[in-house]
Amino acid sequence: MTDSNAFRRPSEASAQNEKISIETAELFPFQIVDRTNVLLLRLTELDFRRSSFIHQIARSVDGKKYILPLNEFAGLAKNLTVLPCSRYIFHISHVGSTLLSKILGQQQQVLSLREPLLLRWLAELLNNLEKSESVVSPNQFDEYFAACLVYYSRKFRPGNEVVIKATSYTNVLADRILGQAHLPQAVFVYSSFPAYLATILKTPASVNAIYDLAPSRLARLHRLVNADTWKLYELGVGEVLAMSWVCEMLTLELAAKGRESQISWLDFDEYLNSDIQTQVQIFDHLKIRYSTDDVGRMGSGETMQTYSKDPGRQYDKFARAKDIDLILKREAIAAAQGKAWLENAAAMHPMIADLAVRAKL
């Protein structure tokens, strides 16, 4: 556990003549420590650009860490005059959302926040909010939710356009985020079920990550379909992957309901094989300033030729297509399991049947 006593408060830094401001994105709320404090990192715009995920930045900011009590963190947010973020990326996991975030982040005015940890904390709070074991009241949750979005909406400079890429675990927040009065825009990134299954089965680490979240996803899926249909211990790996795909897709479908003008659905493999016009449509939907030359360069540049989570590794749409084909053949039993589970689930629940077009079985 991180010890909050090891860090200074921002006011202490200011008292020592360090120029530091909570008005800009310079002090970034990183994570909760000791349950009632927020750890803030002092970052630069370059820090965000050079890291695939925000949690990677923490390794390089020793001596630039500060602490705020949670109640003070929320209170200060109420006095910040910040335009709320209007651009979000949600996704179902392992479907290329990091690459999309990096592509958008190549525009010099774009500030891409990739998977800020406090959104995951908010998702955990929300999952228990209606239960007796909830550690916060509904009013406290609303206060923390508003505060986090205020801090994540801050900029380094006036021209910045903030784009927040959430982790799949935080899809439960999508409905609340999109329901804000300023009607933010979002891209929902997904892949067909076969491509999703193959991508997960490529590495043991990905499979383990899916199993770690499987209990909470199955509980959420049961809530979504208002039934208690499946037992996790009875599901094979292909079925667990199918259940996970359905859970996240249904969560996003429900968040998108009645908000068609705010949402742009993006099949990642179709995106990889699309022309410049698809890229332009994404920029237009998120209302990001661009030139046609900029967009053309992004779509054919180095970022599209490297693995987004491991920038030193060459990986393009052809390598991905080859991997998917090979893995589906190698893991034919798991793929058949998953397909059968999806078909049976669709027969029982109309909500799941409606996902057939995107599943592409």
C-alpha positions as CSV (number, residue, x, y, z in Angstrom):
1,M,0.0,0.0,0.0
2,T,1.2,3.5,-0.8
3,D,1.8,5.7,2.3
4,S,0.2,9.1,2.0
5,N,2.6,10.5,4.6
6,A,5.5,10.1,2.1
7,F,4.1,13.0,-0.1
8,R,3.8,16.7,0.2
9,R,0.6,18.7,-0.2
10,P,0.5,21.2,-3.2
11,S,0.3,24.1,-0.7
12,E,3.7,23.0,0.8
13,A,5.3,23.0,-2.6
14,S,4.0,26.5,-3.2
15,A,5.3,27.7,0.1
16,Q,8.7,26.6,-1.0
17,N,8.5,28.8,-4.1
18,E,7.8,26.0,-6.5
19,K,5.5,27.3,-9.2
20,I,2.6,24.8,-9.2
21,S,-1.0,25.3,-10.2
22,I,-4.1,23.2,-9.7
23,E,-5.8,25.2,-12.4
24,T,-4.1,23.3,-15.2
25,A,-3.4,19.7,-16.0
26,E,0.0,20.0,-14.5
27,L,-1.1,18.3,-11.2
28,F,-2.7,15.1,-12.3
29,P,-5.0,13.1,-9.9
30,F,-3.4,9.6,-10.2
31,Q,-4.9,7.3,-7.7
32,I,-6.5,6.9,-4.3
33,V,-4.1,6.1,-1.4
34,D,-4.9,5.1,2.2
35,R,-8.6,5.2,1.2
36,T,-9.1,8.9,1.9
37,N,-6.4,10.7,0.0
38,V,-5.6,11.4,-3.7
39,L,-2.1,11.1,-5.0
40,L,-1.3,13.8,-7.6
41,L,1.6,13.6,-10.1
42,R,3.3,16.7,-11.4
43,L,3.4,16.1,-15.2
44,T,4.1,17.8,-18.5
45,E,2.3,17.6,-21.7
46,L,5.2,15.5,-23.1
47,D,4.7,13.0,-20.3
48,F,1.2,12.2,-21.6
49,R,2.4,12.0,-25.2
50,R,5.2,9.6,-24.7
51,S,3.4,7.0,-22.5
52,S,0.9,4.4,-23.8
53,F,-0.9,4.5,-20.4
54,I,-1.0,7.0,-17.6
55,H,0.0,4.4,-15.0
56,Q,3.3,4.1,-16.8
57,I,4.1,7.7,-16.2
58,A,4.3,7.2,-12.4
59,R,7.7,5.4,-12.8
60,S,9.4,8.5,-14.0
61,V,8.1,11.2,-11.7
62,D,9.9,10.5,-8.4
63,G,10.0,13.6,-6.3
64,K,7.0,15.1,-8.2
65,K,4.2,13.6,-6.1
66,Y,1.7,15.3,-3.9
67,I,-1.2,14.4,-1.7
68,L,-4.7,15.9,-1.1
69,P,-7.4,14.6,1.3
70,L,-10.3,13.4,-0.7
71,N,-12.7,15.9,0.7
72,E,-10.4,18.7,-0.1
73,F,-9.8,17.3,-3.6
74,A,-13.6,17.4,-4.2
75,G,-14.0,20.8,-2.6
76,L,-11.3,22.5,-4.7
77,A,-12.9,21.1,-7.9
78,K,-16.0,23.2,-7.2
79,N,-14.0,26.3,-7.6
80,L,-12.2,25.4,-10.8
81,T,-13.5,27.2,-13.9
82,V,-13.0,24.4,-16.4
83,L,-15.0,23.6,-19.5
84,P,-16.0,19.9,-19.2
85,C,-14.4,17.4,-21.5
86,S,-16.5,16.7,-24.5
87,R,-14.5,13.8,-26.1
88,Y,-14.4,10.2,-24.9
89,I,-13.3,6.8,-26.1
90,F,-15.0,3.7,-24.6
91,H,-14.3,0.2,-25.6
92,I,-14.8,-3.5,-24.8
93,S,-11.1,-4.3,-24.1
94,H,-8.3,-5.5,-26.5
95,V,-9.9,-3.9,-29.5
96,G,-7.4,-1.2,-30.5
97,S,-8.7,1.8,-28.5
98,T,-5.1,2.6,-27.4
99,L,-4.1,2.9,-31.1
100,L,-7.0,5.2,-31.8
101,S,-6.1,7.4,-28.8
102,K,-2.5,7.6,-30.1
103,I,-3.6,8.5,-33.6
104,L,-5.8,11.3,-32.3
105,G,-2.9,12.4,-29.9
106,Q,-0.6,13.0,-32.9
107,Q,-2.5,16.3,-33.4
108,Q,-0.4,18.8,-31.3
109,Q,-3.4,20.3,-29.7
110,V,-4.9,17.0,-28.5
111,L,-4.3,15.9,-24.9
112,S,-5.0,12.2,-24.8
113,L,-5.6,10.8,-21.3
114,R,-5.3,7.0,-21.6
115,E,-7.1,5.1,-18.9
116,P,-6.9,7.4,-15.8
117,L,-7.1,5.3,-12.7
118,L,-9.7,7.4,-10.8
119,L,-12.3,6.4,-13.4
120,R,-11.7,2.8,-12.4
121,W,-12.1,3.8,-8.7
122,L,-15.4,5.6,-9.6
123,A,-16.6,2.4,-11.4
124,E,-15.9,0.3,-8.4
125,L,-17.8,2.7,-6.2
126,L,-20.7,2.7,-8.6
127,N,-20.9,-1.1,-8.8
128,N,-21.6,-1.1,-5.0
129,L,-23.5,2.1,-4.7
130,E,-26.9,0.6,-4.3
131,K,-25.7,-2.1,-1.9
132,S,-25.6,-1.9,1.9
133,E,-21.8,-2.4,1.8
134,S,-21.2,0.7,-0.3
135,V,-18.4,2.8,1.3
136,V,-19.9,6.1,-0.1
137,S,-23.3,7.6,-0.1
138,P,-25.0,8.5,-3.4
139,N,-24.4,12.2,-2.7
140,Q,-20.7,11.5,-2.0
141,F,-20.4,9.5,-5.2
142,D,-21.9,12.4,-7.2
143,E,-19.4,14.8,-5.7
144,Y,-16.5,12.5,-6.4
145,F,-17.7,11.8,-10.0
146,A,-18.1,15.6,-10.7
147,A,-14.7,16.3,-9.2
148,C,-12.8,13.7,-11.2
149,L,-14.3,14.9,-14.5
150,V,-13.4,18.5,-13.6
151,Y,-9.7,17.6,-12.9
152,Y,-9.5,15.4,-16.1
153,S,-11.0,18.2,-18.2
154,R,-8.1,20.7,-17.4
155,K,-5.6,21.7,-20.0
156,F,-2.0,22.7,-20.2
157,R,-2.7,25.5,-22.6
158,P,-5.8,27.2,-24.1
159,G,-5.6,25.3,-27.4
160,N,-5.6,21.8,-25.9
161,E,-8.5,19.5,-26.8
162,V,-8.8,16.8,-24.1
163,V,-9.7,13.2,-25.2
164,I,-10.3,10.7,-22.4
165,K,-9.9,7.0,-23.2
166,A,-11.5,5.0,-20.4
167,T,-10.6,1.4,-19.6
168,S,-13.3,-1.3,-20.4
169,Y,-14.0,-1.8,-16.7
170,T,-15.3,1.8,-16.5
171,N,-18.0,1.3,-19.2
172,V,-20.5,1.3,-16.3
173,L,-19.8,5.1,-16.2
174,A,-20.6,5.7,-19.8
175,D,-24.3,6.3,-19.2
176,R,-23.6,9.0,-16.5
177,I,-20.8,10.6,-18.5
178,L,-22.8,10.9,-21.7
179,G,-25.8,12.1,-19.8
180,Q,-24.1,15.3,-18.7
181,A,-25.8,18.5,-19.8
182,H,-23.1,19.5,-22.3
183,L,-23.7,16.2,-24.3
184,P,-20.2,15.0,-24.8
185,Q,-19.3,13.0,-27.9
186,A,-17.9,9.5,-27.7
187,V,-16.4,6.8,-29.9
188,F,-17.4,3.2,-28.9
189,V,-14.6,0.8,-30.1
190,Y,-15.3,-2.9,-30.5
191,S,-14.5,-5.9,-32.7
192,S,-16.4,-8.9,-33.9
193,F,-16.6,-11.7,-31.5
194,P,-14.2,-14.0,-33.4
195,A,-11.6,-11.2,-33.6
196,Y,-12.1,-10.4,-29.9
197,L,-11.7,-14.1,-28.9
198,A,-8.5,-14.5,-31.1
199,T,-7.0,-11.4,-29.7
200,I,-7.5,-12.5,-26.1
201,L,-6.3,-16.0,-26.7
202,K,-3.1,-14.8,-28.2
203,T,-1.4,-14.3,-24.8
204,P,-1.9,-15.9,-21.3
205,A,-1.8,-12.5,-19.7
206,S,-4.8,-11.4,-21.7
207,V,-6.7,-14.5,-20.8
208,N,-5.8,-14.0,-17.1
209,A,-7.1,-10.4,-17.2
210,I,-10.4,-11.6,-18.6
211,Y,-10.8,-14.2,-15.9
212,D,-9.9,-11.6,-13.2
213,L,-12.9,-9.6,-14.3
214,A,-15.2,-12.5,-15.2
215,P,-17.1,-12.6,-11.8
216,S,-18.0,-8.9,-11.9
217,R,-18.9,-9.1,-15.6
218,L,-21.2,-12.0,-15.1
219,A,-22.9,-10.3,-12.2
220,R,-23.4,-7.2,-14.3
221,L,-24.7,-9.2,-17.3
222,H,-27.2,-10.9,-15.0
223,R,-28.4,-7.4,-13.9
224,L,-28.6,-6.2,-17.5
225,V,-30.8,-9.1,-18.7
226,N,-32.7,-9.3,-15.4
227,A,-32.0,-13.0,-15.0
228,D,-29.6,-15.4,-13.2
229,T,-28.9,-17.6,-16.2
230,W,-25.3,-18.8,-16.0
231,K,-22.8,-20.1,-13.5
232,L,-19.2,-19.0,-14.0
233,Y,-17.7,-22.3,-12.9
234,E,-19.6,-24.1,-15.6
235,L,-18.2,-22.0,-18.4
236,G,-15.2,-23.0,-20.6
237,V,-12.7,-20.4,-21.8
238,G,-14.6,-19.7,-25.1
239,E,-17.8,-19.2,-23.1
240,V,-16.1,-16.9,-20.6
241,L,-14.9,-14.8,-23.5
242,A,-18.3,-14.7,-25.1
243,M,-19.9,-13.7,-21.8
244,S,-17.3,-10.9,-21.4
245,W,-17.9,-9.6,-25.0
246,V,-21.7,-9.6,-24.5
247,C,-21.4,-7.9,-21.1
248,E,-19.4,-5.0,-22.3
249,M,-21.3,-4.6,-25.6
250,L,-24.6,-4.6,-23.8
251,T,-23.3,-2.0,-21.3
252,L,-22.3,0.3,-24.2
253,E,-25.5,-0.4,-26.2
254,L,-27.6,0.7,-23.2
255,A,-25.5,3.8,-22.7
256,A,-26.0,4.7,-26.4
257,K,-29.7,4.3,-26.3
258,G,-31.4,7.5,-27.3
259,R,-28.0,9.2,-27.8
260,E,-27.3,8.3,-31.4
261,S,-26.0,11.8,-32.2
262,Q,-23.4,11.5,-29.4
263,I,-22.1,8.1,-30.3
264,S,-20.0,6.8,-33.2
265,W,-19.5,3.0,-33.2
266,L,-16.2,1.8,-34.6
267,D,-15.3,-1.8,-35.6
268,F,-11.6,-1.8,-35.1
269,D,-10.8,-4.2,-38.0
270,E,-13.0,-2.2,-40.4
271,Y,-11.2,0.9,-39.1
272,L,-7.8,-0.6,-39.9
273,N,-8.9,-1.3,-43.5
274,S,-10.7,1.9,-44.1
275,D,-9.6,5.0,-46.1
276,I,-8.9,8.5,-44.9
277,Q,-12.6,9.4,-44.9
278,T,-13.2,7.2,-41.8
279,Q,-10.4,9.0,-40.0
280,V,-12.0,12.3,-41.0
281,Q,-15.4,11.2,-39.7
282,I,-13.9,10.3,-36.3
283,F,-12.2,13.8,-36.0
284,D,-15.5,15.4,-37.1
285,H,-17.5,13.4,-34.6
286,L,-15.2,14.3,-31.7
287,K,-15.0,17.9,-33.0
288,I,-11.2,17.9,-33.2
289,R,-9.5,20.5,-35.4
290,Y,-7.5,19.0,-38.2
291,S,-6.2,19.5,-41.8
292,T,-6.8,16.8,-44.4
293,D,-3.0,16.4,-44.8
294,D,-2.6,15.8,-41.1
295,V,-5.2,13.1,-41.1
296,G,-3.7,11.4,-44.1
297,R,-0.3,11.4,-42.5
298,M,-1.6,9.9,-39.3
299,G,-3.4,7.1,-41.1
300,S,-0.3,5.9,-42.9
301,G,2.5,6.8,-40.4
302,E,4.6,5.0,-37.9
303,T,1.9,4.7,-35.2
304,M,-0.2,2.6,-37.5
305,Q,2.7,0.2,-38.1
306,T,3.6,-0.5,-34.4
307,Y,2.0,-2.3,-31.6
308,S,0.3,0.4,-29.5
309,K,1.0,-1.2,-26.1
310,D,4.6,-2.0,-27.1
311,P,5.8,0.8,-29.3
312,G,9.1,-0.9,-30.1
313,R,7.4,-3.8,-31.8
314,Q,6.4,-3.6,-35.5
315,Y,2.7,-4.7,-36.0
316,D,0.2,-3.7,-38.7
317,K,-3.2,-4.7,-39.9
318,F,-1.7,-7.5,-42.0
319,A,0.0,-9.0,-39.0
320,R,-3.2,-8.7,-37.0
321,A,-5.3,-10.4,-39.6
322,K,-2.8,-13.3,-39.9
323,D,-2.7,-13.7,-36.1
324,I,-6.5,-13.8,-35.9
325,D,-6.7,-16.4,-38.6
326,L,-4.0,-18.6,-37.1
327,I,-5.4,-18.4,-33.6
328,L,-9.0,-19.2,-34.6
329,K,-7.7,-22.3,-36.3
330,R,-5.5,-23.3,-33.3
331,E,-8.3,-22.5,-30.8
332,A,-11.2,-24.0,-32.8
333,I,-12.7,-25.7,-29.8
334,A,-12.8,-22.5,-27.7
335,A,-14.1,-20.5,-30.7
336,A,-16.9,-23.1,-31.2
337,Q,-17.7,-23.0,-27.5
338,G,-18.0,-19.2,-27.6
339,K,-20.1,-19.2,-30.7
340,A,-22.5,-21.7,-29.3
341,W,-22.8,-19.8,-26.0
342,L,-23.6,-16.6,-27.9
343,E,-26.3,-18.3,-30.0
344,N,-27.9,-19.9,-27.0
345,A,-27.8,-16.7,-25.0
346,A,-29.4,-14.8,-28.0
347,A,-32.2,-17.4,-28.1
348,M,-33.0,-16.7,-24.4
349,H,-32.5,-12.9,-24.3
350,P,-33.7,-10.5,-27.1
351,M,-31.2,-7.9,-25.9
352,I,-28.3,-10.3,-26.7
353,A,-29.9,-11.3,-30.0
354,D,-29.8,-7.6,-31.0
355,L,-25.9,-7.8,-30.8
356,A,-25.8,-10.3,-33.7
357,V,-24.9,-7.7,-36.4
358,R,-21.8,-6.6,-34.5
359,A,-20.9,-10.1,-33.3
360,K,-20.4,-11.3,-37.0
361,L,-20.5,-15.0,-36.1
